[in-house]
């Protein structure tokens, strides 16, 4: 027997409607904020992620699915959605259109890491990217969009924000970090020893307990922000206050990708253990230029759909199955089942969810099956009903029955 690859998961029929629900809510929220969908390839040239995500990140150094194609080109399955969206924005000349360009996507992504709750090797993201607007109002609107999505899904999470500054103020902060960590260099993990020289800011993102204890006393980036970055962060907080969005400043948030500048944020749940971040993002004003476009500001976020579903389940959010039949038509014999098929056809064409027997079950067995499906009504068609031109409709909730003419079936069930 062939088994599914480690770190992947089938979405079975009993769960697929839950995915459709989350994706539907995400699309609806995106529409309210005037975002339009973009779809990019599942794989890209590896160089895109080396330049875009950053060659000091764990994603690039440890987690990418990279291979050579038959033309000896290095190809990588996308580990995240932003780099591909930026590449498409540049390549297709969207910068020449109306700005800001407000985009969203729902996409699979791939990272080779240890599978755990809410973290698989193939996972799915709802992502938002807004290109062309530099003001903190756009950052606040992006956060408000994420907040609206999480609230619409019935989730109670906490928002943490930070500013990691720009290239100018970050240079002074990196020096302060190196001065702080230098006496602890021998205590740091192997990865952090490499980060110390290449990208000191990434030291704050380490999940190793020893490193976490050390960086708890590290200097705060907030104290090193330049005048413009400090003003931007102050304005962001003012807009979040105006929107009534509660938040907490966490100077340890740096995010795991190199392209972020200024605002960064995370929505965190404690329901799924250590991997509690269900939505995160920030501003990345230099990425478009880094990938070959003209200088242009940008901000965005991504939410893992698997993690959203886990938190929804663990916090008791119920997702209704839209495919539950309004009526199950139970025919007693072949002729009656033929009539049931005819009536079900009319109901379905009118937009009513109807089901019939395909397995030659007895009427008693059909009632049991209808109950498993969650059908609201069972309409029984026997010889007497057939001759009278009616069906005996029983409410599965109350047990009450009444006769309904075949000719009136659509009208009867339309608002049930």
C-alpha positions as CSV (number, residue, x, y, z in Angstrom):
1,X,0.0,0.0,0.0
2,X,1.2,3.5,-0.9
3,X,1.4,5.9,2.0
4,X,1.1,9.7,2.0
5,X,4.5,11.5,2.4
6,X,5.5,12.6,5.9
7,X,4.4,16.1,6.7
8,X,1.4,16.1,4.3
9,X,-2.2,15.5,4.9
10,X,-5.3,14.5,3.0
11,X,-8.3,16.8,3.3
12,X,-11.2,14.3,3.4
13,X,-14.8,15.0,2.5
14,X,-15.8,15.2,6.2
15,X,-13.4,18.2,6.6
16,X,-13.2,19.9,3.2
17,X,-16.3,22.0,3.9
18,X,-14.4,23.5,6.9
19,X,-11.6,24.6,4.5
20,X,-14.2,26.0,2.1
21,X,-15.7,28.0,5.0
22,X,-12.4,29.6,6.1
23,X,-11.4,30.3,2.5
24,X,-14.9,31.8,1.9
25,X,-14.7,34.1,4.9
26,X,-11.1,35.2,3.9
27,X,-12.3,36.0,0.4
28,X,-15.3,38.0,1.8
29,X,-13.1,40.0,4.1
30,X,-10.6,40.7,1.3
31,X,-13.5,42.0,-0.9
32,X,-14.6,44.3,1.9
33,X,-11.1,45.9,1.9
34,X,-11.0,46.0,-1.9
35,X,-8.3,43.4,-2.4
36,X,-8.2,41.4,-5.6
37,X,-6.8,37.8,-6.0
38,X,-3.5,37.0,-7.5
39,X,-2.3,33.4,-8.3
40,X,1.3,32.6,-8.7
41,X,3.1,29.3,-9.6
42,X,3.7,26.6,-7.1
43,X,7.4,26.7,-7.9
44,X,9.8,29.5,-8.8
45,X,13.5,30.0,-9.7
46,X,15.4,29.4,-6.5
47,X,17.2,32.7,-6.8
48,X,13.9,34.5,-6.1
49,X,13.8,33.1,-2.6
50,X,17.5,33.5,-2.0
51,X,17.2,37.2,-2.7
52,X,13.7,37.7,-1.4
53,X,13.4,35.7,1.8
54,X,17.1,36.1,2.8
55,X,20.0,33.6,2.8
56,X,20.4,33.8,6.6
57,X,16.8,32.7,7.3
58,X,16.0,29.2,8.5
59,X,13.6,28.9,5.5
60,X,16.5,29.3,3.0
61,X,19.2,27.5,4.9
62,X,17.2,24.5,6.2
63,X,13.7,24.2,4.9
64,X,13.3,24.8,1.1
65,X,12.4,22.1,-1.3
66,X,14.9,22.8,-4.0
67,X,15.7,20.6,-7.0
68,X,17.2,20.7,-10.6
69,X,14.7,20.4,-13.4
70,X,15.5,18.7,-16.7
71,X,17.1,21.9,-18.0
72,X,19.5,21.9,-15.1
73,X,17.7,25.0,-13.6
74,X,17.4,25.3,-9.8
75,X,13.7,25.3,-8.9
76,X,12.1,25.7,-5.5
77,X,8.6,24.9,-4.3
78,X,7.4,28.2,-2.8
79,X,8.0,28.3,1.0
80,X,5.9,31.5,1.3
81,X,3.7,33.7,-0.8
82,X,5.2,37.2,-0.7
83,X,8.3,36.7,-2.9
84,X,6.2,35.2,-5.8
85,X,3.6,38.0,-5.5
86,X,6.3,40.6,-5.7
87,X,8.0,38.9,-8.7
88,X,4.6,38.8,-10.5
89,X,3.9,42.5,-9.6
90,X,7.2,43.5,-11.2
91,X,7.1,41.2,-14.2
92,X,3.6,42.0,-15.2
93,X,4.0,45.8,-14.8
94,X,1.3,46.2,-12.1
95,X,3.3,49.2,-10.7
96,X,2.1,51.1,-13.8
97,X,-1.5,50.7,-12.8
98,X,-3.6,52.2,-10.1
99,X,-1.8,52.3,-6.7
100,X,-2.0,51.0,-4.1
101,X,-2.2,47.5,-5.6
102,X,-4.2,45.6,-3.0
103,X,-3.8,41.8,-3.5
104,X,-4.6,38.5,-1.8
105,X,-3.9,34.9,-2.4
106,X,-4.8,31.4,-1.0
107,X,-1.9,29.1,-1.8
108,X,-0.1,26.0,-0.8
109,X,3.5,26.4,0.5
110,X,6.3,24.0,1.3
111,X,8.9,23.8,4.0
112,X,11.0,20.8,5.0
113,X,10.7,20.9,8.8
114,X,9.6,18.6,11.7
115,X,5.9,18.1,11.4
116,X,3.9,19.1,14.5
117,X,0.4,20.4,15.4
118,X,-0.4,23.2,13.0
119,X,2.9,22.9,11.1
120,X,3.2,20.6,8.1
121,X,5.6,20.3,5.2
122,X,2.9,21.2,2.8
123,X,0.7,23.9,4.3
124,X,-1.7,26.6,3.0
125,X,-1.7,30.3,3.5
126,X,-4.2,33.1,3.1
127,X,-1.9,36.1,2.3
128,X,-2.3,39.8,1.7
129,X,0.1,42.2,0.0
130,X,-0.5,45.9,-0.5
131,X,2.0,47.6,-2.8
132,X,2.6,51.4,-3.2
133,X,1.5,53.0,0.0
134,X,4.0,54.1,2.6
135,X,1.9,55.6,5.4
136,X,1.2,54.0,8.7
137,X,-2.5,54.2,7.9
138,X,-1.9,51.3,5.4
139,X,-0.1,49.2,8.1
140,X,-3.1,49.8,10.4
141,X,-5.6,48.8,7.7
142,X,-3.6,45.7,7.0
143,X,-3.7,44.7,10.6
144,X,-7.4,45.6,10.8
145,X,-8.0,43.3,7.9
146,X,-6.3,40.4,9.7
147,X,-8.2,41.3,12.9
148,X,-11.5,41.3,11.0
149,X,-10.7,37.9,9.5
150,X,-9.8,36.3,12.9
151,X,-12.9,37.8,14.5
152,X,-15.1,36.6,11.7
153,X,-13.8,33.1,12.3
154,X,-14.8,33.4,15.9
155,X,-11.2,33.4,17.3
156,X,-10.0,35.3,20.3
157,X,-6.3,36.1,19.8
158,X,-3.8,38.7,21.0
159,X,-2.1,41.2,18.8
160,X,1.6,42.0,19.3
161,X,3.3,44.8,17.4
162,X,6.9,46.1,17.0
163,X,9.0,48.2,14.7
164,X,12.3,46.9,13.5
165,X,13.2,50.2,11.9
166,X,14.9,50.9,8.6
167,X,18.4,50.3,7.3
168,X,19.7,53.5,8.8
169,X,18.6,53.0,12.4
170,X,19.0,49.2,12.3
171,X,22.7,49.6,11.7
172,X,23.1,51.2,15.1
173,X,20.9,48.6,16.7
174,X,22.9,45.7,15.1
175,X,26.0,47.2,16.7
176,X,24.3,47.3,20.1
177,X,23.2,43.7,19.7
178,X,26.7,42.5,18.8
179,X,28.1,44.4,21.8
180,X,25.4,42.7,24.0
181,X,25.8,39.2,22.7
182,X,29.6,39.1,22.3
183,X,30.2,38.1,25.9
184,X,27.7,35.3,25.5
185,X,28.9,34.0,22.2
186,X,30.1,30.6,23.5
187,X,26.7,30.1,25.1
188,X,24.7,30.6,21.9
189,X,23.4,27.7,19.7
190,X,25.3,26.8,16.5
191,X,22.8,28.8,14.3
192,X,23.0,31.9,16.5
193,X,26.8,31.9,16.3
194,X,26.5,32.2,12.5
195,X,23.7,34.8,12.8
196,X,25.9,36.9,15.1
197,X,28.1,37.9,12.2
198,X,25.6,37.7,9.3
199,X,22.4,39.1,10.8
200,X,22.4,39.9,14.5
201,X,18.7,40.8,14.4
202,X,17.9,37.2,13.8
203,X,19.4,36.3,17.2
204,X,16.1,37.6,18.8
205,X,14.1,35.1,16.8
206,X,15.8,31.9,18.1
207,X,13.6,29.3,19.7
208,X,16.4,27.6,21.7
209,X,15.8,28.0,25.4
210,X,19.3,29.0,26.2
211,X,19.3,31.7,23.5
212,X,15.8,32.9,24.6
213,X,17.0,33.4,28.1
214,X,20.0,35.4,27.0
215,X,18.1,37.6,24.5
216,X,15.4,38.4,27.1
217,X,17.8,41.1,28.4
218,X,19.0,42.3,24.9
219,X,18.6,46.0,24.0
220,X,15.2,47.0,22.5
221,X,15.0,48.1,18.9
222,X,12.4,50.7,20.0
223,X,15.2,52.7,21.7
224,X,17.2,52.8,18.5
225,X,14.5,54.0,16.0
226,X,15.4,57.0,13.9
227,X,13.1,60.0,13.9
228,X,11.1,58.9,10.8
229,X,10.7,55.3,12.0
230,X,9.6,56.4,15.5
231,X,7.1,58.8,13.9
232,X,5.7,56.0,11.7
233,X,5.4,53.6,14.7
234,X,3.7,56.3,16.8
235,X,1.2,57.0,13.9
236,X,0.5,53.2,13.6
237,X,-0.5,53.0,17.2
238,X,-2.7,56.1,16.9
239,X,-4.5,54.5,13.9
240,X,-4.9,51.2,15.8
241,X,-6.3,53.1,18.8
242,X,-8.7,54.9,16.4
243,X,-9.9,51.5,15.0
244,X,-10.4,50.1,18.5
245,X,-7.9,47.3,18.0
246,X,-6.1,46.3,21.2
247,X,-2.4,45.5,21.0
248,X,0.7,45.0,23.0
249,X,4.2,46.2,22.0
250,X,6.7,43.3,22.0
251,X,10.3,44.5,21.1
252,X,11.3,40.8,20.6
253,X,9.2,40.4,17.4
254,X,11.5,40.5,14.4
255,X,9.8,37.9,12.2
256,X,11.7,35.1,10.5
257,X,12.2,36.7,7.1
258,X,14.9,39.2,6.2
259,X,12.8,41.5,4.1
260,X,10.8,43.2,6.9
261,X,11.2,46.9,7.7
262,X,9.5,49.1,10.3
263,X,6.1,47.6,11.4
264,X,5.9,43.9,12.2
265,X,3.1,42.2,14.0
266,X,1.8,38.8,15.2
267,X,-1.6,37.5,16.2
268,X,-1.1,34.8,18.8
269,X,-3.2,32.0,20.2
270,X,-2.2,29.9,23.2
271,X,-4.5,27.0,22.1
272,X,-1.9,25.1,20.0
273,X,1.1,25.1,22.2
274,X,4.5,26.6,21.3
275,X,3.5,27.3,17.7
276,X,0.8,29.9,18.7
277,X,1.1,32.5,15.9
278,X,-1.8,32.1,13.6
279,X,-1.3,35.3,11.5
280,X,1.8,37.5,11.1
281,X,3.3,40.1,8.8
282,X,4.7,43.6,8.5
283,X,6.1,46.2,6.2
284,X,8.8,45.4,3.6
285,X,9.7,48.6,1.8
286,X,12.9,47.3,0.2
287,X,11.8,44.0,-1.3
288,X,10.4,45.2,-4.6
289,X,13.7,47.0,-5.4
290,X,15.7,44.0,-4.2
291,X,13.9,41.8,-6.7
292,X,14.5,44.2,-9.6
293,X,11.6,46.7,-9.5
294,X,11.6,50.4,-8.8
295,X,11.7,51.4,-5.1
296,X,8.2,51.0,-3.7
297,X,6.8,50.5,-0.2
298,X,4.8,47.4,0.7
299,X,3.0,45.8,3.6
300,X,1.3,42.4,4.1
301,X,0.7,39.3,6.2
302,X,0.0,35.6,5.9
303,X,-2.3,33.3,8.0
304,X,-1.9,29.5,8.0
305,X,-5.2,27.9,7.2
306,X,-4.2,24.7,9.1
307,X,-3.5,26.6,12.2
308,X,-6.7,28.6,11.9
309,X,-8.7,25.4,11.7
310,X,-6.9,23.9,14.7
311,X,-7.5,26.9,16.9
312,X,-11.2,27.1,15.8
313,X,-11.6,23.4,16.7
314,X,-9.9,23.7,20.1
315,X,-11.8,26.8,21.1
316,X,-15.2,25.2,20.1
317,X,-16.0,27.2,17.0
318,X,-18.6,25.2,15.0
319,X,-18.6,25.3,11.3
320,X,-21.9,24.4,9.6
321,X,-21.8,21.9,6.8
322,X,-23.5,23.6,3.8
323,X,-24.1,20.3,2.1
324,X,-26.5,19.0,4.7
325,X,-29.6,17.9,2.7
326,X,-32.8,19.8,3.2
327,X,-34.7,16.7,2.2
328,X,-34.0,13.0,1.7
329,X,-36.4,11.3,-0.7
330,X,-37.0,7.7,0.3
331,X,-38.6,5.5,-2.3
332,X,-40.1,2.1,-1.3
333,X,-39.6,0.3,-4.5
334,X,-38.1,0.8,-8.0
335,X,-41.0,2.8,-9.3
336,X,-41.1,5.0,-6.2
337,X,-37.4,5.5,-6.4
338,X,-37.8,6.7,-10.0
339,X,-40.3,9.3,-8.8
340,X,-37.9,10.3,-6.0
341,X,-35.2,10.8,-8.6
342,X,-37.6,13.0,-10.6
343,X,-38.7,15.1,-7.6
344,X,-35.0,15.4,-6.5
345,X,-34.0,16.7,-9.9
346,X,-36.6,19.5,-9.7
347,X,-35.5,20.4,-6.2
348,X,-31.8,20.5,-7.1
349,X,-32.4,22.7,-10.2
350,X,-34.3,25.1,-7.9
351,X,-31.2,25.3,-5.6
352,X,-32.5,23.0,-2.9
353,X,-30.2,20.3,-1.5
354,X,-31.8,16.9,-1.9
355,X,-30.6,13.4,-1.7
356,X,-31.9,10.0,-2.8
357,X,-31.1,6.3,-2.3
358,X,-28.5,4.7,-4.6
359,X,-28.0,1.5,-2.7
360,X,-31.5,-0.2,-2.8
361,X,-31.8,0.2,1.0
362,X,-35.0,-0.5,2.8
363,X,-37.1,2.4,3.9
364,X,-35.9,1.9,7.5
365,X,-32.3,1.8,6.4
366,X,-32.9,5.0,4.3
367,X,-34.2,6.8,7.4
368,X,-31.0,5.8,9.3
369,X,-28.9,7.0,6.4
370,X,-30.8,10.3,6.2
371,X,-30.2,10.8,9.9
372,X,-26.4,10.3,9.4
373,X,-26.5,12.9,6.6
374,X,-28.3,15.3,9.0
375,X,-31.2,15.7,6.6
376,X,-33.9,18.1,7.9
377,X,-36.8,16.2,6.3
378,X,-37.4,12.7,4.9
379,X,-40.0,12.5,2.2
380,X,-41.4,8.9,1.8
381,X,-42.8,7.8,-1.5
382,X,-44.7,4.5,-1.5
383,X,-47.4,3.0,-3.7
384,X,-50.2,4.9,-2.0
385,X,-48.3,8.2,-2.2
386,X,-47.5,7.6,-5.9
387,X,-51.2,7.0,-6.7
388,X,-52.2,10.1,-4.8
389,X,-49.5,12.3,-6.3
390,X,-48.1,13.2,-2.9
391,X,-45.1,12.4,-0.6
392,X,-45.3,11.9,3.2
393,X,-42.8,14.5,4.6
394,X,-41.5,13.9,8.1
395,X,-39.5,16.5,10.1
396,X,-36.5,14.8,11.6
397,X,-36.4,17.4,14.4
398,X,-40.0,17.2,15.6
399,X,-41.2,13.9,14.1
400,X,-44.3,15.6,12.7
401,X,-45.5,14.5,9.2
402,X,-47.6,16.0,6.5
403,X,-48.5,15.2,2.9
404,X,-47.1,17.4,0.2
405,X,-48.1,17.2,-3.5
406,X,-45.2,16.5,-5.9
407,X,-46.2,19.6,-7.9
408,X,-45.7,21.7,-4.7
409,X,-42.3,20.2,-3.7
410,X,-40.2,23.1,-4.7
411,X,-42.4,25.7,-3.1
412,X,-42.7,23.7,0.1
413,X,-39.0,23.1,0.6
414,X,-37.6,26.4,-0.8
415,X,-37.5,28.2,2.6
416,X,-37.1,25.2,4.9
